[in-house]
């Protein structure tokens, strides 16, 4: 009898261990390493849309933005070509589509670098930060959060780069808890662009906080300049 | 009775293990996010530095004067070391990046040496130009590769993979231990990374604070009067929310309004946000995030709509300069023109929807804080004299444009603006109209969506 209970208990422990391991690995499965997915934009999406349109999979506008229409078209293409129909253009799908994955630059002569499109990475980083921090806010509130990040880059007490400000430890809760890795919402991408193009609804603020959830006492010593949605902005 | 003791003890032990395990799991995740954020940031900074290096190297091709050269060399030198530092901290196998690291440190050494040579005022020889071109090409390639990799890293999968391979525990502990020191270190490390901006915006935003503000001197208006201005400016709609803000310290004090556009119910669709200055009742800015589904008009027509709009609203003598197109809208930058001289500090931005030509964005904060009637004198240098100051390598196609550009120290410089090109890259070169000194070089970033400056 004793032996039996012992065996059962042992079994229970083993089962629960296996279970927790399974849970752990479940949470750790990364999102597929797709190069282009819903929400992507840029010249690569344009190439993709042109190809899909030429082959009759896609009938929407060629606007360089990976939206619902493109998603469906990619899925159609994937089904036809025996690929997993997940609507994400990864390495295998890109190869079938014939989209080059690497540009080859010549070494010898001067390469013009005007077409660097250098700003895309900044827009997407800022858009992700806005999504994490203010996706439920009115549009001005979203632009305002973007403007606060940019105002910080220009202020001597803060890092000088957008990435430096956003990833500064403890600066933004959405960064500390990983919400920044969510796919950026559409209005937040627009808000990031507007903020980068100079719109600043806060009039130069460097701080904002949600009075309902703010945990830092120090933040209450800031001077409130403006209230937008749930956030208070100040200096 | 006795037979229950063991199961109870075991159950308690099991529960405790479970709770402990869950806490461990949570803690591990927090460390992972923290570390991932650090890596992401370093990576963005690395990319930014390499992009700035590429731009500065190409600017060297068209720069002719010692002063500007030294500024460019020292910028490249700093950014090269900065990039190398960031690169070496990323969890990438050393063997994979030795060449890149070598390139970055050699680039730093080379430009430092070049800066020293520049002080003795020696012009660049063919060999140096050849070297700089090669370095530029490599930097361009590197920044493209970094951008490609970034697209994959955006979802955080790369760092996660690396971490798991190396055993996250050790690294995580290390990261926590190093936290305070590293913070300080990073702050010290940061140097200028340039971001492309629409012309004369952003980097000069301090100009707004300290500038002369005759347009904002005058009587304070009441909220009722401001409301009238809103309706007048937007041509209809219902005012939903009002807020008065006083910023003090030199910023513009405004009334903020949220307006529900015509034929829309409240709570549905997009509101229009608009700020009116408390003094004199100017419209400071408008934000309207409405969706634009179809494009019916061309960017050229959009500029016409924008110009007409400014004319109607009483902003005279505004000249469209640069445009950028995104999400179904065109953003047009206007500068104030006084006696054929462009006043770059006096900037107004207008956003036009490409479906029906409606104005969906407006920003006159720069204009309102800087615009005044300037005393324009005849330049001491002729256009021809100024042209001779430009590097022989740069191709100048058109006649220069007289303009006033803002400086970072709140001043204004009277300049000739030359459009120049070098082997496919285009630049704007500013030569001081009185002294003939080269004041600034901007590089044009042309894309299908419009033109940006860096």
Interface residues (C-beta under 8 A of the other chain):
Chain A: X1 X2 X5 X6 X8 X9 X12 X13 X16 X20 X24 X27 X28 X30 X31 X33 X35 X43 X61 X63 X65 X102 X103 X105 X107 X109 X110 X111 X112 X113 X114 X115 X116 X117 X118 X119 X120 X121 X122 X124 X125 X138 X139 X140 X143 X150 X154 X159 X160 X161 X162 X163 X164 X166 X167 X168 X169 X175 X176 X177 X178 X180 X181 X187 X189 X190 X191 X193 X194 X196 X197 X198 X199 X200 X201 X203 X204 X225 X226 X227
Chain B: X3 X6 X7 X10 X11 X14 X17 X18 X21 X22 X25 X29 X33 X34 X36 X37 X38 X40 X41 X43 X44 X45 X47 X48 X51 X54 X55 X58 X61 X133 X134 X136 X137 X140 X141 X143 X144 X147 X148 X150 X151 X152 X154 X155 X156 X157 X160 X161 X179 X183 X186 X187 X190 X191 X192 X193 X195 X196 X197 X198 X201 X202 X205 X206 X209 X243 X245 X247 X251 X252 X254 X256 X258 X270 X271 X273 X275 X285 X287 X289 X295 X324 X326 X327 X328 X331 X349 X361 X363 X365 X366 X422 X423 X424 X425 X426 X443 X444 X445 X446 X447 X448 X452 X454
